[in-house]
Amino acid sequence: MPRVVLMLVLVLLLAAAGCGGDDGSDEAADTTTETTETGGATGCSKVEAPAPRKGGGATEPGERLDPERTWTLTFDTSCGRFVVTLDTAGAPATTASLVALAEDGFFDDTLFHRVVPGFVIQGGDPTQTGTGGPGYSTVDAPASDTTYVRGVMAMAKTAAEPAGTAGSQFFVVTGTNIGLPPEYAVVGRVTEGLDVALLIDAIGDPTTEQPLLPVVVESVTAASSG
């Protein structure tokens, strides 16, 4: 398949992820800690996928984060830990939302439901449908010269929504030149543990765009310093 066509298909698939909330079970399954090897990558624990949960029900925070402080989100996953330093200046509404959701445990026991090798790893949907979200949206339109390089964390949206619209679904760029248009709110960058994001990328199935074994976000912890 020509590269231009492939990139168009991937952009459309990413845009298909919604920002609303769907219904589902509120029960989460227990996990195990058996280490496995899949798709040539090692280091992920073999775990049970948590049961889908109901989306929506969250309240958008009324205040922005203190711009004088450095804010981070730490993702503890079944493949290891990575840390994202947030861009509060570039996406003030969305970063405040992500911190509030993290503090409420919204992301805990969720999945990376889409893994496209050499492109992105995507999570943040408790319903596991690719259409779930917190029940509200924010907008932080990216600059026209925005590029999505490896390690960037940005927000998924539907094709019909304005540039920079975000719910709770995020993606981490794992490719080196993925060619996305400046439509997706950039909320930060992986500053520790990029190898973990690439490990998750390595166990993706390019046909199904799902990981070959469940990758669970065990917790997301917000912190600030400075």
Buried (B, 14 or more C-beta within 10 A) or exposed (E): EEEEEEBEEBBEBBBBBBBBBBEBEEEBEEBEEEEBEBBEBEBBBBBEBBBBBBBBEBEBBEEEBEEEEBBBBBBBBBBBBBBBBBBBEBBBBBBBBBBBBBEBEBBBBBBBBBBBBBBBBBBBBBBBBBBBBBBBBBBBBBEEEBBBEBBBBBBBBBEEBEBBBBBBBBBBBBBEEBBBEBBBBBBBBBBEBBEBBBBBBBBBBEEEBBBBBBBBBBBBBBEBEE
